[in-house]
Amino acid sequence: MPRMAQALPEDELRRLRALDAAALWHPFTQMQIFPHEDPAPPIVTGAEGNWLIAADGKRYLDANCGYWCLALGCRPERVEKAIAAQLERFGHSTLLGISHAPAIELAAKLTTLAGPPLNHAFFADSGSEAVEVALKMAYQCQVQRGHPERSTFLALGEAYHGDTLGAVAVGGVDLFHGMFKPLLFKVHRVPPPHCYRCPWQQQPESCALECASALEQALEDHAHELAALVIEPLVLGPGGVIPQPAKYLERAVSKARALGITVIFDEVAVGMGRLGRLFAFEEIGVKPDILCLAKGLTGGLLPLSAVLAAEDIYRTFLGEFADRKTFFHGHTFTGSALGCAAALAALEILTEDGQAFLVTTRERTIPEFWKTLEPLRAHALVGNLRGRGLMAGLELVADKSRRVPFEWSRRTGHRVLLAARKRGVNLRAIGDLVLAVPPLTITSAELCLLGRVLAEALDETAGQMRNA
Ligand SMILES: Cc1ncc(COP(=O)(O)O)c(C=O)c1O
């Protein structure tokens, strides 16, 4: 059971709960149900290590790590200190037309780490905005290259690139994006490479990578009108934690390159060490033309995203003012000084001593994580355990042998989440996919707890589904 920490007085807790229900509209949350959940959603008032401390004194291992961003735990001291130190100097100054030191240092650091040709960093405030920037940048670049007809994009089914309208347009999760279709620009889409629910009804052991061939074909068919291919490299994240089969990404990039199509990697979820490398592209040794980073960039403490652009893309934006090649994009908080200071500290942690932190992530944490989860594969509710690095999804099914999903409105995934909450672990479920995306700092003991709580929560949920 969750350990008790310093709890708020009962009446203060009641006041906060009432205000939460009355005034705060939570994202991705059915507000009619939220105030009545049992156990009640934690109201976080503090944090320590990888643990959230709630107003009622209970503690929760954060196996969702602040929606996949608190990669270094809830309270990375160096990052907190860097933010405090920056605040002593100044909190905010714009990058529109003038500059500041933390943004300069961070741009230099990121481009050095990513290496040529990714020589230029453009900052934004969130992953969604990074994707918006990348899309606009790719299109304007085509116009400046003399190809205004290259005005559409190729993206994957089940892709998730964020919630702003451009990001929604390239997204492919019907539950999230279907509602907004009338508002969106044209995007070509290919089915995702989904080995558990293969759109080509193939088996991974014997398939001919029909998914990769379909993507290559779509690139060929639409090359003349494509501004870019947009892809989450190696794992489709919120759309189902769907790992791509070996060679899929390499084939996609190589075909796009051969056809002169710009490649955008959305590493918002998979970058910054989540897969064991600073950049996911390191796994395949091929760089995109445009790279989107966010989430763990600041250690997850402040909202900041970065878009790294290749030299040849950047150069198309240079000219006289009257040439209208300026990139007219930028938000009030673009390149927040506090965010940049936080990111510099987070990058120091990830890269010092020959990237020792990431070596540990690859050699200890990731293998232990999968060893912990492996026994859950046998559970009657678990149709598929999948993912990569420190990103796992357990797909719950009503009939394991025939892979039949539960009726989605029964919220089986959410029941597992509530059962885990009761036992002091904070999780997230997307439909009937239960997600485990822990901080890179998760300890062996915490992994044990996560495995045990997931098993118990699945048992409890299985009992409920039998009796319902
Ligand atoms: C792959 C990917 N792209 C983009 C986003 C959007 O990022 P943000 O929520 O910071 O806008 C997310 C968020 O989960 C993501 O996982």
The ligand as an ORCA input file, in Angstrom:
! r2SCAN-3c Opt
* xyz 0 1
  C       5.852     11.282    -30.521
  C       5.228     12.502    -29.942
  N       5.189     13.629    -30.671
  C       4.652     14.768    -30.214
  C       4.079     14.816    -28.959
  C       3.463     16.074    -28.465
  O       4.251     16.623    -27.470
  P       3.624     17.677    -26.440
  O       2.655     16.914    -25.607
  O       4.806     18.186    -25.679
  O       2.970     18.736    -27.240
  C       4.098     13.659    -28.158
  C       3.481     13.677    -26.825
  O       3.220     12.667    -26.213
  C       4.681     12.485    -28.656
  O       4.739     11.372    -27.930
*
